[in-house]
Amino acid sequence: MEPKLIFWPVLAQVALTIFMFIRIAIVKAKSLEAGDVDLSRRALHPDAWPDYVLQVTNNVRNQFEMPVLFYVIALGLWALGEVNVATLALAWIYVASRLAHAYIHTGSNIVKYRLMMFKLSTVALVGLFAFAVKAML
């Protein structure tokens, strides 16, 4: 298997992050246009923005939490020559569940479903971590 294939899910995760940055710019512009923002507090106080902006803002912040570990582990798996069907499948499961998490988080925001996707992505990440540890032994 081509080791570089691990970078497709990495690029997909990066694309999700870029998309969320674009989305936050759009929702912030709409909220400013609608007059839904406390202009005197917007620079330093998240509560100056309406909830629909905070949903997207919180999701953007999420893209720099656990996904950072995903990037490091994916790079490690590539460097260790441990890209195989299992690690590639786990990487795609991770990204798909993060995509679903972002969709739920910025849409219906039903915590029950968001938590399911978070748990699935965590299990996939732990699996990738286990493969990386195994490759180091």
A tleap script that builds the chain and sets N, CA, C and O, in Angstrom:
source leaprc.protein.ff14SB
mol = sequence {
  NMET GLU PRO LYS LEU ILE PHE TRP PRO VAL
  LEU ALA GLN VAL ALA LEU THR ILE PHE MET
  PHE ILE ARG ILE ALA ILE VAL LYS ALA LYS
  SER LEU GLU ALA GLY ASP VAL ASP LEU SER
  ARG ARG ALA LEU HIE PRO ASP ALA TRP PRO
  ASP TYR VAL LEU GLN VAL THR ASN ASN VAL
  ARG ASN GLN PHE GLU MET PRO VAL LEU PHE
  TYR VAL ILE ALA LEU GLY LEU TRP ALA LEU
  GLY GLU VAL ASN VAL ALA THR LEU ALA LEU
  ALA TRP ILE TYR VAL ALA SER ARG LEU ALA
  HIE ALA TYR ILE HIE THR GLY SER ASN ILE
  VAL LYS TYR ARG LEU MET MET PHE LYS LEU
  SER THR VAL ALA LEU VAL GLY LEU PHE ALA
  PHE ALA VAL LYS ALA MET CLEU
}
set mol.1.N position { 0.845 -1.183 0.000 }
set mol.1.CA position { 0.000 0.000 0.000 }
set mol.1.C position { 0.889 1.246 0.000 }
set mol.1.O position { 1.932 1.285 0.654 }
set mol.2.N position { 0.465 2.228 -0.725 }
set mol.2.CA position { 1.204 3.497 -0.816 }
set mol.2.C position { 1.112 4.258 0.510 }
set mol.2.O position { 0.009 4.616 0.923 }
set mol.3.N position { 2.212 4.512 1.177 }
set mol.3.CA position { 2.182 5.246 2.445 }
set mol.3.C position { 1.549 6.636 2.334 }
set mol.3.O position { 0.923 7.119 3.277 }
set mol.4.N position { 1.719 7.272 1.169 }
set mol.4.CA position { 1.193 8.632 1.026 }
set mol.4.C position { -0.340 8.691 1.052 }
set mol.4.O position { -0.906 9.778 1.167 }
set mol.5.N position { -1.015 7.550 0.946 }
set mol.5.CA position { -2.475 7.540 1.001 }
set mol.5.C position { -3.013 8.074 2.323 }
set mol.5.O position { -4.153 8.535 2.386 }
set mol.6.N position { -2.210 8.016 3.376 }
set mol.6.CA position { -2.638 8.527 4.679 }
set mol.6.C position { -2.890 10.035 4.630 }
set mol.6.O position { -3.603 10.581 5.472 }
set mol.7.N position { -2.297 10.702 3.632 }
set mol.7.CA position { -2.466 12.149 3.554 }
set mol.7.C position { -3.802 12.568 2.952 }
set mol.7.O position { -4.180 13.733 3.074 }
set mol.8.N position { -4.534 11.654 2.305 }
set mol.8.CA position { -5.865 12.009 1.814 }
set mol.8.C position { -6.824 12.306 2.964 }
set mol.8.O position { -7.492 13.340 2.928 }
set mol.9.N position { -6.924 11.448 3.984 }
set mol.9.CA position { -7.782 11.829 5.111 }
set mol.9.C position { -7.253 13.060 5.855 }
set mol.9.O position { -8.038 13.854 6.374 }
set mol.10.N position { -5.929 13.221 5.909 }
set mol.10.CA position { -5.370 14.422 6.531 }
set mol.10.C position { -5.836 15.661 5.759 }
set mol.10.O position { -6.278 16.641 6.358 }
set mol.11.N position { -5.736 15.610 4.443 }
set mol.11.CA position { -6.181 16.748 3.629 }
set mol.11.C position { -7.683 16.984 3.764 }
set mol.11.O position { -8.138 18.127 3.731 }
set mol.12.N position { -8.447 15.914 3.915 }
set mol.12.CA position { -9.894 16.056 4.119 }
set mol.12.C position { -10.176 16.771 5.441 }
set mol.12.O position { -11.066 17.618 5.514 }
set mol.13.N position { -9.425 16.431 6.475 }
set mol.13.CA position { -9.598 17.098 7.773 }
set mol.13.C position { -9.188 18.571 7.680 }
set mol.13.O position { -9.843 19.434 8.264 }
set mol.14.N position { -8.123 18.855 6.961 }
set mol.14.CA position { -7.701 20.240 6.749 }
set mol.14.C position { -8.791 20.994 5.974 }
set mol.14.O position { -9.090 22.146 6.287 }
set mol.15.N position { -9.377 20.353 4.975 }
set mol.15.CA position { -10.454 20.984 4.194 }
set mol.15.C position { -11.644 21.317 5.084 }
set mol.15.O position { -12.256 22.375 4.937 }
set mol.16.N position { -11.975 20.414 6.009 }
set mol.16.CA position { -13.067 20.686 6.944 }
set mol.16.C position { -12.748 21.933 7.772 }
set mol.16.O position { -13.617 22.781 7.975 }
set mol.17.N position { -11.522 22.046 8.244 }
set mol.17.CA position { -11.127 23.206 9.036 }
set mol.17.C position { -11.228 24.485 8.219 }
set mol.17.O position { -11.731 25.496 8.707 }
set mol.18.N position { -10.758 24.446 6.993 }
set mol.18.CA position { -10.844 25.621 6.116 }
set mol.18.C position { -12.307 25.990 5.865 }
set mol.18.O position { -12.673 27.164 5.904 }
set mol.19.N position { -13.135 24.981 5.609 }
set mol.19.CA position { -14.564 25.223 5.395 }
set mol.19.C position { -15.192 25.904 6.614 }
set mol.19.O position { -16.002 26.819 6.471 }
set mol.20.N position { -14.814 25.451 7.812 }
set mol.20.CA position { -15.387 26.042 9.020 }
set mol.20.C position { -14.914 27.484 9.209 }
set mol.20.O position { -15.662 28.315 9.725 }
set mol.21.N position { -13.685 27.788 8.798 }
set mol.21.CA position { -13.227 29.179 8.847 }
set mol.21.C position { -14.055 30.052 7.898 }
set mol.21.O position { -14.422 31.175 8.244 }
set mol.22.N position { -14.341 29.543 6.728 }
set mol.22.CA position { -15.177 30.290 5.777 }
set mol.22.C position { -16.581 30.469 6.354 }
set mol.22.O position { -17.179 31.541 6.263 }
set mol.23.N position { -17.084 29.400 6.944 }
set mol.23.CA position { -18.434 29.450 7.519 }
set mol.23.C position { -18.505 30.467 8.651 }
set mol.23.O position { -19.491 31.198 8.751 }
set mol.24.N position { -17.491 30.533 9.502 }
set mol.24.CA position { -17.525 31.500 10.609 }
set mol.24.C position { -17.513 32.926 10.075 }
set mol.24.O position { -18.184 33.800 10.625 }
set mol.25.N position { -16.762 33.164 9.020 }
set mol.25.CA position { -16.750 34.505 8.427 }
set mol.25.C position { -18.138 34.879 7.905 }
set mol.25.O position { -18.585 36.015 8.062 }
set mol.26.N position { -18.807 33.918 7.290 }
set mol.26.CA position { -20.146 34.172 6.736 }
set mol.26.C position { -21.157 34.434 7.841 }
set mol.26.O position { -21.917 35.400 7.762 }
set mol.27.N position { -21.181 33.585 8.879 }
set mol.27.CA position { -22.187 33.776 9.933 }
set mol.27.C position { -21.915 35.037 10.748 }
set mol.27.O position { -22.851 35.692 11.207 }
set mol.28.N position { -20.642 35.380 10.932 }
set mol.28.CA position { -20.346 36.621 11.647 }
set mol.28.C position { -20.781 37.837 10.827 }
set mol.28.O position { -21.325 38.796 11.375 }
set mol.29.N position { -20.543 37.796 9.531 }
set mol.29.CA position { -20.970 38.910 8.671 }
set mol.29.C position { -22.491 39.059 8.695 }
set mol.29.O position { -23.013 40.172 8.763 }
set mol.30.N position { -23.196 37.929 8.639 }
set mol.30.CA position { -24.664 37.979 8.676 }
set mol.30.C position { -25.176 38.515 10.005 }
set mol.30.O position { -26.138 39.282 10.042 }
set mol.31.N position { -24.533 38.110 11.097 }
set mol.31.CA position { -24.991 38.588 12.410 }
set mol.31.C position { -24.703 40.077 12.585 }
set mol.31.O position { -25.489 40.794 13.203 }
set mol.32.N position { -23.582 40.542 12.043 }
set mol.32.CA position { -23.282 41.973 12.094 }
set mol.32.C position { -24.294 42.761 11.273 }
set mol.32.O position { -24.785 43.806 11.700 }
set mol.33.N position { -24.594 42.243 10.090 }
set mol.33.CA position { -25.564 42.905 9.209 }
set mol.33.C position { -26.956 42.954 9.842 }
set mol.33.O position { -27.694 43.923 9.663 }
set mol.34.N position { -27.309 41.901 10.584 }
set mol.34.CA position { -28.624 41.842 11.224 }
set mol.34.C position { -28.676 42.644 12.521 }
set mol.34.O position { -29.748 42.825 13.098 }
set mol.35.N position { -27.530 43.121 12.975 }
set mol.35.CA position { -27.504 43.887 14.221 }
set mol.35.C position { -27.619 43.011 15.461 }
set mol.35.O position { -28.068 43.468 16.513 }
set mol.36.N position { -27.209 41.744 15.334 }
set mol.36.CA position { -27.323 40.789 16.445 }
set mol.36.C position { -26.106 40.772 17.368 }
set mol.36.O position { -26.009 39.900 18.232 }
set mol.37.N position { -25.177 41.712 17.207 }
set mol.37.CA position { -23.910 41.676 17.935 }
set mol.37.C position { -23.774 42.920 18.812 }
set mol.37.O position { -24.114 44.029 18.400 }
set mol.38.N position { -23.274 42.713 20.017 }
set mol.38.CA position { -22.933 43.835 20.898 }
set mol.38.C position { -21.567 44.342 20.435 }
set mol.38.O position { -20.537 43.792 20.825 }
set mol.39.N position { -21.555 45.371 19.618 }
set mol.39.CA position { -20.336 45.856 18.973 }
set mol.39.C position { -19.256 46.286 19.959 }
set mol.39.O position { -18.068 46.143 19.669 }
set mol.40.N position { -19.641 46.803 21.100 }
set mol.40.CA position { -18.646 47.274 22.061 }
set mol.40.C position { -17.909 46.122 22.749 }
set mol.40.O position { -16.847 46.330 23.334 }
set mol.41.N position { -18.466 44.909 22.681 }
set mol.41.CA position { -17.874 43.759 23.378 }
set mol.41.C position { -17.372 42.674 22.445 }
set mol.41.O position { -16.750 41.718 22.908 }
set mol.42.N position { -17.616 42.784 21.162 }
set mol.42.CA position { -17.366 41.674 20.240 }
set mol.42.C position { -15.916 41.217 20.149 }
set mol.42.O position { -15.669 40.041 19.881 }
set mol.43.N position { -14.967 42.091 20.358 }
set mol.43.CA position { -13.560 41.723 20.196 }
set mol.43.C position { -13.057 40.799 21.305 }
set mol.43.O position { -12.178 39.971 21.062 }
set mol.44.N position { -13.594 40.926 22.505 }
set mol.44.CA position { -13.063 40.179 23.643 }
set mol.44.C position { -14.062 39.268 24.348 }
set mol.44.O position { -13.673 38.482 25.213 }
set mol.45.N position { -15.319 39.359 23.999 }
set mol.45.CA position { -16.339 38.635 24.751 }
set mol.45.C position { -17.205 37.776 23.831 }
set mol.45.O position { -18.019 38.298 23.070 }
set mol.46.N position { -17.027 36.468 23.905 }
set mol.46.CA position { -17.811 35.584 23.033 }
set mol.46.C position { -19.323 35.768 23.187 }
set mol.46.O position { -20.073 35.579 22.229 }
set mol.47.N position { -19.771 36.139 24.397 }
set mol.47.CA position { -21.213 36.282 24.597 }
set mol.47.C position { -21.789 37.516 23.912 }
set mol.47.O position { -22.996 37.749 23.977 }
set mol.48.N position { -20.938 38.312 23.254 }
set mol.48.CA position { -21.424 39.452 22.472 }
set mol.48.C position { -22.065 38.982 21.167 }
set mol.48.O position { -22.806 39.723 20.521 }
set mol.49.N position { -21.766 37.739 20.794 }
set mol.49.CA position { -22.278 37.166 19.547 }
set mol.49.C position { -23.497 36.298 19.836 }
set mol.49.O position { -23.601 35.733 20.925 }
set mol.50.N position { -24.413 36.180 18.894 }
set mol.50.CA position { -25.577 35.305 19.106 }
set mol.50.C position { -25.178 33.823 19.100 }
set mol.50.O position { -24.099 33.458 18.634 }
set mol.51.N position { -26.060 32.994 19.620 }
set mol.51.CA position { -25.784 31.560 19.740 }
set mol.51.C position { -25.409 30.899 18.421 }
set mol.51.O position { -24.530 30.039 18.394 }
set mol.52.N position { -26.059 31.285 17.329 }
set mol.52.CA position { -25.751 30.629 16.049 }
set mol.52.C position { -24.325 30.927 15.586 }
set mol.52.O position { -23.744 30.144 14.834 }
set mol.53.N position { -23.767 32.033 16.022 }
set mol.53.CA position { -22.357 32.330 15.731 }
set mol.53.C position { -21.464 31.533 16.683 }
set mol.53.O position { -20.432 31.001 16.275 }
set mol.54.N position { -21.862 31.456 17.938 }
set mol.54.CA position { -21.069 30.712 18.922 }
set mol.54.C position { -20.969 29.235 18.568 }
set mol.54.O position { -19.936 28.611 18.812 }
set mol.55.N position { -22.034 28.664 17.993 }
set mol.55.CA position { -21.984 27.258 17.572 }
set mol.55.C position { -20.836 27.035 16.585 }
set mol.55.O position { -20.048 26.101 16.736 }
set mol.56.N position { -20.752 27.894 15.586 }
set mol.56.CA position { -19.714 27.743 14.572 }
set mol.56.C position { -18.348 28.085 15.165 }
set mol.56.O position { -17.360 27.412 14.870 }
set mol.57.N position { -18.284 29.117 15.993 }
set mol.57.CA position { -17.026 29.495 16.642 }
set mol.57.C position { -16.489 28.340 17.484 }
set mol.57.O position { -15.300 28.026 17.429 }
set mol.58.N position { -17.365 27.714 18.258 }
set mol.58.CA position { -16.948 26.581 19.090 }
set mol.58.C position { -16.458 25.429 18.231 }
set mol.58.O position { -15.511 24.736 18.602 }
set mol.59.N position { -17.092 25.220 17.092 }
set mol.59.CA position { -16.648 24.142 16.223 }
set mol.59.C position { -15.290 24.444 15.604 }
set mol.59.O position { -14.462 23.544 15.463 }
set mol.60.N position { -15.055 25.679 15.237 }
set mol.60.CA position { -13.736 26.057 14.714 }
set mol.60.C position { -12.673 25.766 15.772 }
set mol.60.O position { -11.610 25.227 15.462 }
set mol.61.N position { -12.965 26.123 17.011 }
set mol.61.CA position { -12.020 25.841 18.101 }
set mol.61.C position { -11.794 24.327 18.230 }
set mol.61.O position { -10.672 23.886 18.478 }
set mol.62.N position { -12.855 23.540 18.062 }
set mol.62.CA position { -12.732 22.079 18.110 }
set mol.62.C position { -11.770 21.544 17.057 }
set mol.62.O position { -11.132 20.514 17.273 }
set mol.63.N position { -11.655 22.230 15.921 }
set mol.63.CA position { -10.780 21.759 14.843 }
set mol.63.C position { -9.300 21.877 15.208 }
set mol.63.O position { -8.437 21.381 14.484 }
set mol.64.N position { -9.013 22.530 16.328 }
set mol.64.CA position { -7.622 22.666 16.769 }
set mol.64.C position { -7.381 21.959 18.099 }
set mol.64.O position { -6.417 22.256 18.805 }
set mol.65.N position { -8.246 21.042 18.425 }
set mol.65.CA position { -8.074 20.246 19.629 }
set mol.65.C position { -7.656 18.830 19.222 }
set mol.65.O position { -6.491 18.609 18.894 }
set mol.66.N position { -8.571 17.885 19.236 }
set mol.66.CA position { -8.230 16.501 18.913 }
set mol.66.C position { -7.669 16.315 17.499 }
set mol.66.O position { -6.788 15.473 17.325 }
set mol.67.N position { -8.122 17.045 16.492 }
set mol.67.CA position { -7.535 16.860 15.162 }
set mol.67.C position { -6.023 17.087 15.106 }
set mol.67.O position { -5.350 16.514 14.250 }
set mol.68.N position { -5.488 17.902 15.989 }
set mol.68.CA position { -4.037 18.103 16.013 }
set mol.68.C position { -3.333 16.782 16.314 }
set mol.68.O position { -2.294 16.477 15.728 }
set mol.69.N position { -3.903 16.002 17.228 }
set mol.69.CA position { -3.345 14.677 17.529 }
set mol.69.C position { -3.437 13.771 16.302 }
set mol.69.O position { -2.521 12.999 16.019 }
set mol.70.N position { -4.545 13.875 15.583 }
set mol.70.CA position { -4.719 13.091 14.360 }
set mol.70.C position { -3.601 13.401 13.365 }
set mol.70.O position { -3.016 12.490 12.778 }
set mol.71.N position { -3.307 14.690 13.177 }
set mol.71.CA position { -2.255 15.078 12.234 }
set mol.71.C position { -0.909 14.483 12.641 }
set mol.71.O position { -0.179 13.948 11.806 }
set mol.72.N position { -0.594 14.579 13.913 }
set mol.72.CA position { 0.691 14.070 14.407 }
set mol.72.C position { 0.773 12.556 14.233 }
set mol.72.O position { 1.787 12.030 13.774 }
set mol.73.N position { -0.296 11.865 14.602 }
set mol.73.CA position { -0.286 10.403 14.491 }
set mol.73.C position { -0.223 9.975 13.029 }
set mol.73.O position { 0.502 9.039 12.693 }
set mol.74.N position { -0.967 10.643 12.161 }
set mol.74.CA position { -0.937 10.293 10.735 }
set mol.74.C position { 0.465 10.481 10.167 }
set mol.74.O position { 0.956 9.634 9.421 }
set mol.75.N position { 1.102 11.577 10.516 }
set mol.75.CA position { 2.473 11.817 10.063 }
set mol.75.C position { 3.413 10.746 10.620 }
set mol.75.O position { 4.302 10.263 9.919 }
set mol.76.N position { 3.208 10.386 11.876 }
set mol.76.CA position { 4.018 9.337 12.483 }
set mol.76.C position { 3.835 7.996 11.802 }
set mol.76.O position { 4.809 7.285 11.554 }
set mol.77.N position { 2.598 7.645 11.498 }
set mol.77.CA position { 2.332 6.382 10.804 }
set mol.77.C position { 3.009 6.362 9.437 }
set mol.77.O position { 3.559 5.340 9.025 }
set mol.78.N position { 2.967 7.484 8.746 }
set mol.78.CA position { 3.625 7.591 7.444 }
set mol.78.C position { 5.140 7.411 7.601 }
set mol.78.O position { 5.763 6.652 6.858 }
set mol.79.N position { 5.725 8.119 8.578 }
set mol.79.CA position { 7.172 8.052 8.786 }
set mol.79.C position { 7.626 6.661 9.221 }
set mol.79.O position { 8.732 6.230 8.894 }
set mol.80.N position { 6.762 5.963 9.963 }
set mol.80.CA position { 7.097 4.624 10.451 }
set mol.80.C position { 6.788 3.528 9.433 }
set mol.80.O position { 7.082 2.357 9.671 }
set mol.81.N position { 6.200 3.902 8.310 }
set mol.81.CA position { 5.828 2.911 7.301 }
set mol.81.C position { 4.689 2.019 7.763 }
set mol.81.O position { 4.625 0.845 7.400 }
set mol.82.N position { 3.798 2.573 8.556 }
set mol.82.CA position { 2.708 1.789 9.138 }
set mol.82.C position { 1.354 2.147 8.512 }
set mol.82.O position { 0.314 2.023 9.159 }
set mol.83.N position { 1.375 2.590 7.261 }
set mol.83.CA position { 0.125 2.865 6.555 }
set mol.83.C position { -0.312 1.564 5.893 }
set mol.83.O position { 0.373 1.024 5.025 }
set mol.84.N position { -1.462 1.081 6.323 }
set mol.84.CA position { -2.018 -0.163 5.788 }
set mol.84.C position { -3.529 -0.030 5.728 }
set mol.84.O position { -4.070 1.033 6.032 }
set mol.85.N position { -4.199 -1.068 5.349 }
set mol.85.CA position { -5.661 -1.016 5.206 }
set mol.85.C position { -6.320 -0.600 6.521 }
set mol.85.O position { -7.242 0.215 6.526 }
set mol.86.N position { -5.848 -1.157 7.626 }
set mol.86.CA position { -6.450 -0.861 8.926 }
set mol.86.C position { -6.241 0.605 9.323 }
set mol.86.O position { -7.185 1.276 9.741 }
set mol.87.N position { -5.008 1.099 9.193 }
set mol.87.CA position { -4.751 2.479 9.603 }
set mol.87.C position { -5.448 3.471 8.664 }
set mol.87.O position { -5.918 4.521 9.102 }
set mol.88.N position { -5.511 3.139 7.405 }
set mol.88.CA position { -6.204 4.011 6.454 }
set mol.88.C position { -7.710 4.025 6.734 }
set mol.88.O position { -8.346 5.077 6.673 }
set mol.89.N position { -8.266 2.872 7.035 }
set mol.89.CA position { -9.698 2.799 7.373 }
set mol.89.C position { -9.982 3.610 8.642 }
set mol.89.O position { -10.959 4.357 8.695 }
set mol.90.N position { -9.140 3.464 9.652 }
set mol.90.CA position { -9.323 4.233 10.888 }
set mol.90.C position { -9.199 5.726 10.640 }
set mol.90.O position { -9.944 6.517 11.220 }
set mol.91.N position { -8.273 6.116 9.792 }
set mol.91.CA position { -8.107 7.537 9.474 }
set mol.91.C position { -9.358 8.095 8.801 }
set mol.91.O position { -9.802 9.196 9.125 }
set mol.92.N position { -9.928 7.333 7.863 }
set mol.92.CA position { -11.148 7.792 7.195 }
set mol.92.C position { -12.349 7.794 8.144 }
set mol.92.O position { -13.208 8.671 8.057 }
set mol.93.N position { -12.407 6.819 9.042 }
set mol.93.CA position { -13.481 6.809 10.052 }
set mol.93.C position { -13.350 8.045 10.938 }
set mol.93.O position { -14.339 8.698 11.272 }
set mol.94.N position { -12.114 8.349 11.309 }
set mol.94.CA position { -11.879 9.544 12.127 }
set mol.94.C position { -12.412 10.795 11.417 }
set mol.94.O position { -13.169 11.574 11.997 }
set mol.95.N position { -12.015 10.972 10.178 }
set mol.95.CA position { -12.408 12.174 9.438 }
set mol.95.C position { -13.924 12.204 9.193 }
set mol.95.O position { -14.550 13.254 9.338 }
set mol.96.N position { -14.507 11.077 8.829 }
set mol.96.CA position { -15.951 11.037 8.588 }
set mol.96.C position { -16.727 11.383 9.856 }
set mol.96.O position { -17.726 12.100 9.805 }
set mol.97.N position { -16.264 10.873 10.986 }
set mol.97.CA position { -16.967 11.166 12.238 }
set mol.97.C position { -16.754 12.623 12.660 }
set mol.97.O position { -17.641 13.220 13.270 }
set mol.98.N position { -15.604 13.195 12.347 }
set mol.98.CA position { -15.381 14.619 12.635 }
set mol.98.C position { -16.252 15.498 11.732 }
set mol.98.O position { -16.752 16.537 12.162 }
set mol.99.N position { -16.427 15.075 10.491 }
set mol.99.CA position { -17.300 15.793 9.581 }
set mol.99.C position { -18.746 15.747 10.082 }
set mol.99.O position { -19.443 16.762 10.090 }
set mol.100.N position { -19.183 14.562 10.497 }
set mol.100.CA position { -20.539 14.420 11.039 }
set mol.100.C position { -20.684 15.245 12.319 }
set mol.100.O position { -21.715 15.882 12.537 }
set mol.101.N position { -19.665 15.233 13.151 }
set mol.101.CA position { -19.678 16.022 14.382 }
set mol.101.C position { -19.843 17.507 14.067 }
set mol.101.O position { -20.650 18.188 14.700 }
set mol.102.N position { -19.090 18.008 13.100 }
set mol.102.CA position { -19.177 19.422 12.720 }
set mol.102.C position { -20.561 19.750 12.166 }
set mol.102.O position { -21.124 20.803 12.465 }
set mol.103.N position { -21.106 18.839 11.354 }
set mol.103.CA position { -22.442 19.053 10.781 }
set mol.103.C position { -23.492 19.157 11.886 }
set mol.103.O position { -24.347 20.041 11.862 }
set mol.104.N position { -23.415 18.248 12.846 }
set mol.104.CA position { -24.373 18.265 13.959 }
set mol.104.C position { -24.140 19.489 14.834 }
set mol.104.O position { -25.086 20.181 15.208 }
set mol.105.N position { -22.881 19.754 15.157 }
set mol.105.CA position { -22.524 20.854 16.051 }
set mol.105.C position { -23.009 22.195 15.525 }
set mol.105.O position { -23.489 23.026 16.296 }
set mol.106.N position { -22.890 22.413 14.233 }
set mol.106.CA position { -23.257 23.709 13.655 }
set mol.106.C position { -24.678 23.725 13.092 }
set mol.106.O position { -25.129 24.735 12.552 }
set mol.107.N position { -25.372 22.605 13.224 }
set mol.107.CA position { -26.753 22.516 12.747 }
set mol.107.C position { -27.696 22.323 13.918 }
set mol.107.O position { -27.932 23.246 14.698 }
set mol.108.N position { -28.230 21.125 14.035 }
set mol.108.CA position { -29.205 20.827 15.089 }
set mol.108.C position { -28.596 20.911 16.482 }
set mol.108.O position { -29.295 21.223 17.447 }
set mol.109.N position { -27.318 20.640 16.593 }
set mol.109.CA position { -26.572 20.666 17.853 }
set mol.109.C position { -27.192 19.752 18.914 }
set mol.109.O position { -27.200 20.081 20.100 }
set mol.110.N position { -27.701 18.625 18.483 }
set mol.110.CA position { -28.246 17.652 19.433 }
set mol.110.C position { -27.061 16.931 20.059 }
set mol.110.O position { -26.352 16.171 19.401 }
set mol.111.N position { -26.866 17.190 21.344 }
set mol.111.CA position { -25.668 16.721 22.043 }
set mol.111.C position { -25.547 15.202 22.005 }
set mol.111.O position { -24.441 14.674 21.887 }
set mol.112.N position { -26.645 14.508 22.102 }
set mol.112.CA position { -26.625 13.037 22.074 }
set mol.112.C position { -25.933 12.528 20.805 }
set mol.112.O position { -25.092 11.632 20.876 }
set mol.113.N position { -26.279 13.087 19.661 }
set mol.113.CA position { -25.698 12.649 18.388 }
set mol.113.C position { -24.268 13.171 18.208 }
set mol.113.O position { -23.398 12.488 17.667 }
set mol.114.N position { -24.058 14.385 18.674 }
set mol.114.CA position { -22.708 14.946 18.627 }
set mol.114.C position { -21.750 14.099 19.451 }
set mol.114.O position { -20.627 13.831 19.026 }
set mol.115.N position { -22.194 13.681 20.625 }
set mol.115.CA position { -21.375 12.853 21.501 }
set mol.115.C position { -21.068 11.501 20.860 }
set mol.115.O position { -19.960 10.983 20.999 }
set mol.116.N position { -22.042 10.935 20.162 }
set mol.116.CA position { -21.799 9.663 19.462 }
set mol.116.C position { -20.676 9.815 18.449 }
set mol.116.O position { -19.799 8.955 18.364 }
set mol.117.N position { -20.690 10.886 17.688 }
set mol.117.CA position { -19.645 11.117 16.686 }
set mol.117.C position { -18.301 11.417 17.345 }
set mol.117.O position { -17.253 11.012 16.843 }
set mol.118.N position { -18.340 12.124 18.463 }
set mol.118.CA position { -17.112 12.398 19.202 }
set mol.118.C position { -16.502 11.094 19.716 }
set mol.118.O position { -15.293 10.886 19.616 }
set mol.119.N position { -17.334 10.231 20.257 }
set mol.119.CA position { -16.840 8.940 20.764 }
set mol.119.C position { -16.259 8.094 19.636 }
set mol.119.O position { -15.205 7.479 19.798 }
set mol.120.N position { -16.944 8.060 18.493 }
set mol.120.CA position { -16.447 7.290 17.355 }
set mol.120.C position { -15.096 7.823 16.891 }
set mol.120.O position { -14.182 7.045 16.617 }
set mol.121.N position { -14.966 9.137 16.802 }
set mol.121.CA position { -13.690 9.713 16.374 }
set mol.121.C position { -12.593 9.422 17.398 }
set mol.121.O position { -11.442 9.195 17.027 }
set mol.122.N position { -12.943 9.427 18.664 }
set mol.122.CA position { -11.963 9.120 19.714 }
set mol.122.C position { -11.491 7.677 19.612 }
set mol.122.O position { -10.296 7.405 19.732 }
set mol.123.N position { -12.414 6.755 19.393 }
set mol.123.CA position { -12.046 5.340 19.245 }
set mol.123.C position { -11.121 5.157 18.040 }
set mol.123.O position { -10.131 4.431 18.117 }
set mol.124.N position { -11.446 5.813 16.937 }
set mol.124.CA position { -10.599 5.719 15.741 }
set mol.124.C position { -9.204 6.288 16.021 }
set mol.124.O position { -8.198 5.715 15.603 }
set mol.125.N position { -9.155 7.409 16.726 }
set mol.125.CA position { -7.859 8.021 17.042 }
set mol.125.C position { -7.042 7.128 17.979 }
set mol.125.O position { -5.831 6.990 17.804 }
set mol.126.N position { -7.689 6.530 18.958 }
set mol.126.CA position { -6.989 5.615 19.862 }
set mol.126.C position { -6.458 4.416 19.075 }
set mol.126.O position { -5.351 3.942 19.330 }
set mol.127.N position { -7.246 3.932 18.122 }
set mol.127.CA position { -6.783 2.832 17.269 }
set mol.127.C position { -5.552 3.221 16.470 }
set mol.127.O position { -4.602 2.444 16.373 }
set mol.128.N position { -5.561 4.408 15.900 }
set mol.128.CA position { -4.390 4.895 15.158 }
set mol.128.C position { -3.179 5.031 16.080 }
set mol.128.O position { -2.058 4.692 15.701 }
set mol.129.N position { -3.416 5.525 17.278 }
set mol.129.CA position { -2.344 5.655 18.261 }
set mol.129.C position { -1.757 4.288 18.602 }
set mol.129.O position { -0.541 4.141 18.721 }
set mol.130.N position { -2.623 3.293 18.757 }
set mol.130.CA position { -2.156 1.930 19.073 }
set mol.130.C position { -1.272 1.375 17.951 }
set mol.130.O position { -0.251 0.741 18.215 }
set mol.131.N position { -1.667 1.615 16.717 }
set mol.131.CA position { -0.830 1.172 15.580 }
set mol.131.C position { 0.525 1.880 15.595 }
set mol.131.O position { 1.550 1.271 15.288 }
set mol.132.N position { 0.527 3.170 15.952 }
set mol.132.CA position { 1.791 3.917 15.998 }
set mol.132.C position { 2.689 3.376 17.111 }
set mol.132.O position { 3.895 3.219 16.922 }
set mol.133.N position { 2.100 3.096 18.259 }
set mol.133.CA position { 2.884 2.535 19.368 }
set mol.133.C position { 3.441 1.167 18.979 }
set mol.133.O position { 4.613 0.876 19.220 }
set mol.134.N position { 2.599 0.331 18.379 }
set mol.134.CA position { 3.038 -1.007 17.936 }
set mol.134.C position { 4.205 -0.896 16.960 }
set mol.134.O position { 5.150 -1.682 17.027 }
set mol.135.N position { 4.140 0.070 16.061 }
set mol.135.CA position { 5.222 0.240 15.074 }
set mol.135.C position { 6.528 0.684 15.741 }
set mol.135.O position { 7.613 0.430 15.217 }
set mol.136.N position { 6.422 1.336 16.880 }
set mol.136.CA position { 7.612 1.790 17.589 }
set mol.136.C position { 8.288 0.672 18.378 }
set mol.136.O position { 9.471 0.776 18.704 }
set mol.137.N position { 7.559 -0.385 18.687 }
set mol.137.CA position { 8.123 -1.473 19.518 }
set mol.137.C position { 8.971 -2.416 18.719 }
set mol.137.O position { 9.512 -3.377 19.267 }
savepdb mol mol.pdb
quit
